[in-house]
Amino acid sequence: MSIAVLDRAFSILEVLARTRRALTLAELAEEARLPKPTVHRILKSLRDLGYVAQNDRGGSYELSDRLASLHEYGRDEAVRAKALPLMQELHVAFDETVNLGLLEGIYVRYAHVIETTQPLRWIVKPGARDPFQTTALGRAIVANLPAEQQTRVVTKACAALPSRGRKAARAALEQELAATLQRGFALEEEETVAGVACVALSLAFLGEPLAAVSVSVPVHRLSSRQRTDMIATLLSTREARVPSA
């Protein structure tokens, strides 16, 4: 990304911070003294990243809570504070490893982990990264992204694959993301780590569309009933936290 684009992006953010109100595209272009097409492209990227919110399709723009959290707490701390009650609830319910993951480009970074107390465990350290498409965490996040943003992430991820079989791999990934969105959770079994399966849930319902939590279980402990119970618990805890209309 060129320095000029960064300069323009920060100019737009500074206008929103200075005015302290939602602004239309035309108002932002006038205040930032930039062409409307340029402002529109930058706003689209900032919105996809979660740093700018748009009131309605084609409506005005304002700074998001995520941008404020960078200053007040740091991104990891802010997301962790929202996710921790859910993570602790899942840990108490199943005594299996519970992970918090954040989407960064085409990777998922583990931001926080609560380990199982059982002797056989999968140990992952905060800061480790995996390609999003091989993880339940990554699939849960990307499946719930806006269509255009999802397409960009999938395109970048698939570009790193060998050319032979790339088209089929992309089709399979898109099919899995569609299924994940429809059922409301993501599944993965021995695709990231041999002998380990994961069930994951996007944290978009907590205002964190680039984050997810997962429960990781050695496959020999994951019976059909255990899997069903985990899925039911994930979905019910999400429903309990979704604000009433």
C-alpha positions, -999 to +999 in steps of 0.1 A: +000+000+000+014+034-009+021+062+016-004+084-003-032+060+004-023+059+041-023+097+042-057+098+026-071+072+049-059+090+080-072+123+067-107+107+065-104+092+100-093+126+113-123+143+097-147+119+114-129+123+147-129+161+145-166+165+135-178+138+160-208+130+139-219+108+110-210+123+076-222+115+041-197+106+014-201+141-001-194+157+032-163+136+038-149+143+004-154+180+009-139+181+044-110+159+035-105+177+001-103+144-018-122+131-048-154+113-040-143+080-058-111+080-037-130+086-005-155+059-014-128+033-020-110+041+013-143+041+033-151+007+018-118-008+031-121+009+065-157-004+068-146-039+059-119-038+085-144-026+111-129+008+118-158+028+102-195+021+105-221+029+078-256+037+091-274+022+062-265+010+027-255+042+009-259+062+042-235+083+063-203+071+080-189+073+115-161+060+135-167+025+150-161+013+186-132-008+173-112+022+164-117+037+198-106+004+214-072+007+198-065+038+219-083+028+251-072-009+255-055-023+225-073-046+201-065-079+217-075-067+252-108-052+240-118-084+221-106-106+249-128-087+274-159-093+253-150-130+246-138-141+280-172-147+297-182-169+268-149-187+268-150-194+305-186-207+302-175-232+275-145-242+295-166-250+326-191-269+305-167-292+287-132-288+302-117-287+268-093-261+253-111-229+243-095-205+218-100-169+207-089-162+172-086-130+152-085-128+114-054-110+101-052-110+063-056-147+053-045-160+087-061-166+121-040-155+150-047-170+184-052-141+208-061-161+240-063-197+251-079-214+281-064-249+283-082-280+293-072-296+327-072-330+311-038-347+306-041-351+268-044-317+252-035-297+221-013-268+232-013-237+211+003-205+223-012-170+218+004-154+188+005-185+167-011-183+133-028-207+109-043-203+074-079-193+080-093-220+056-079-249+076-094-238+109-129-237+124-120-203+138-112-189+104-141-204+086-165-191+113-152-155+108-149-155+070-183-171+065-200-142+083-181-114+064-199-092+039-198-109+004-173-085-011-149-088+018-153-126+019-145-128-018-113-108-014-101-130+015-108-162-003-091-149-035-059-141-016-059-174+003-064-194-029-038-175-048-012-191-025-023-226-034-007-246-063-023-238-096-032-274-102-064-280-083-068-244-072-102-240-089-116-271-072-101-261-038-117-227-041-151-242-049-148-265-020-139-237+004-168-215-009-192-244-004-179-249+032-182-212+040-218-212+027-226-243+048-210-226+079-231-195+075-263-215+071-258-237+101-243-209+123-211-226+133-179-240+118-164-275+120-129-288+114-115-322+121-077-330+118-072-303+091-049-281+112-036-306+137-037-344+135-060-359+161-077-327+170-112-314+160-127-280+166-161-263+167-162-225+163-185-196+165-181-161+150-182-132+175-200-109+151-229-109+175-206-093+201-196-066+176-164-083+167-168-097+131-131-104+128-130-127+158-143-161+168-141-186+196-136-224+193-135-255+214-107-279+205-110-316+214-089-347+208-109-367+183-109-398+206-128-377+232-153-362+207-182-386+206-213-378+185-231-367+217-203-345+228-202-328+194-240-322+195-238-308+230-209-284+221-228-271+191-260-267+211-241-248+238-223-225+214-256-216+197-275-212+229-249-189+245-249-168+213-287-165+214-286-155+251-262-127+243-279-112+212-297-080+222-334-081+219-349-061+190 
